[in-house]
Amino acid sequence: MQSNIVDKVTLRQPPNNQVGYYVKNLLERVYLESGKVVEFIKVPGARELQMAEQGLLVGALARQVGIEKQNKTLIRIPLPIFTFKLMQVSNSKQCAECKLENLKLINQLC
């Protein structure tokens, strides 16, 4: 008799934005390849670590380097899901020396 039981893992729902959609899709595909289905639940980010420590979530999404030192049950997977670089763009005619504290955010210019 064939079993219909599927291994399920639970993670915090990523934010509803392009990066969140990418992370969700990627995690669903990776877990599916290992025979598991991901259940995403809405959890405040502040509770995520506590729930992972309690075994209610299988992991924590997008946390800073070193978080595993404070949370001994977490094991960092050293493969980034995504990376990014910030670039400062400035106009010397608008901000003189263009010191960081003199720059406006892009959304403040519009």
C-alpha positions as CSV (number, residue, x, y, z in Angstrom):
1,M,0.0,0.0,0.0
2,Q,1.4,3.4,-1.0
3,S,1.6,6.1,1.6
4,N,0.2,9.6,0.9
5,I,2.0,11.1,3.8
6,V,4.2,14.0,2.8
7,D,7.0,15.5,4.9
8,K,6.1,19.1,5.7
9,V,8.3,21.8,7.0
10,T,7.1,25.1,8.3
11,L,8.7,28.5,7.7
12,R,7.8,32.2,8.3
13,Q,6.0,33.8,5.3
14,P,8.5,36.0,3.5
15,P,7.4,39.6,2.8
16,N,5.0,40.3,-0.1
17,N,7.6,41.9,-2.4
18,Q,9.8,40.7,-5.3
19,V,12.5,39.4,-3.1
20,G,10.0,37.7,-0.8
21,Y,8.4,36.0,-3.9
22,Y,11.8,34.8,-5.1
23,V,12.8,33.4,-1.7
24,K,9.5,31.6,-1.3
25,N,9.6,30.1,-4.7
26,L,13.3,29.0,-4.3
27,L,12.6,27.4,-0.9
28,E,9.6,25.6,-2.2
29,R,11.6,24.1,-5.1
30,V,14.6,23.2,-2.9
31,Y,12.5,21.4,-0.3
32,L,10.4,19.7,-2.9
33,E,13.5,18.2,-4.5
34,S,14.3,16.7,-1.1
35,G,10.7,15.3,-0.8
36,K,9.3,18.0,1.5
37,V,6.5,20.5,1.2
38,V,6.8,23.9,2.7
39,E,4.0,25.5,4.7
40,F,4.5,29.2,5.1
41,I,2.8,30.9,8.1
42,K,2.4,34.5,9.0
43,V,4.6,35.2,12.0
44,P,6.1,38.5,13.1
45,G,9.8,38.6,12.5
46,A,10.4,39.2,16.2
47,R,8.8,35.8,17.1
48,E,10.6,33.9,14.3
49,L,13.7,33.1,16.3
50,Q,11.7,32.1,19.4
51,M,9.5,29.7,17.3
52,A,12.6,28.2,15.6
53,E,14.2,27.6,19.0
54,Q,11.0,25.8,20.1
55,G,11.0,23.7,16.9
56,L,7.8,25.3,15.6
57,L,9.7,26.5,12.5
58,V,12.5,24.7,10.7
59,G,14.6,27.8,10.4
60,A,14.8,31.5,10.3
61,L,14.8,33.5,7.1
62,A,17.4,36.2,6.1
63,R,19.1,36.7,9.4
64,Q,22.3,38.6,10.0
65,V,25.7,36.8,10.2
66,G,26.4,35.5,13.7
67,I,22.8,35.0,14.8
68,E,23.6,31.3,15.3
69,K,26.0,32.2,18.1
70,Q,23.1,33.6,20.1
71,N,20.7,30.9,19.1
72,K,22.5,27.5,19.5
73,T,19.8,25.4,17.8
74,L,20.2,27.3,14.5
75,I,22.8,26.2,12.0
76,R,23.9,28.6,9.4
77,I,23.7,27.3,5.8
78,P,26.7,29.0,4.2
79,L,24.9,29.4,0.8
80,P,23.2,32.8,0.4
81,I,19.7,32.8,-1.1
82,F,20.4,36.3,-2.6
83,T,23.0,39.0,-2.3
84,F,23.0,42.7,-3.1
85,K,25.3,45.6,-3.2
86,L,24.5,49.2,-2.4
87,M,25.7,52.0,-4.5
88,Q,25.8,55.7,-3.6
89,V,24.8,57.9,-6.4
90,S,25.1,61.6,-5.9
91,N,25.1,64.9,-7.9
92,S,27.9,67.2,-6.8
93,K,25.9,70.2,-8.1
94,Q,23.2,69.5,-5.6
95,C,25.2,68.5,-2.5
96,A,28.6,70.2,-2.7
97,E,31.0,67.6,-1.3
98,C,28.3,64.9,-1.3
99,K,28.9,63.8,2.2
100,L,26.6,61.0,3.2
101,E,24.7,63.1,5.7
102,N,23.9,65.6,3.0
103,L,22.3,63.1,0.6
104,K,18.6,62.7,0.3
105,L,16.9,59.3,-0.2
106,I,15.6,58.7,-3.7
107,N,12.0,58.5,-2.5
108,Q,12.4,61.9,-0.8
109,L,13.4,63.5,-4.1
110,C,10.1,62.6,-5.8
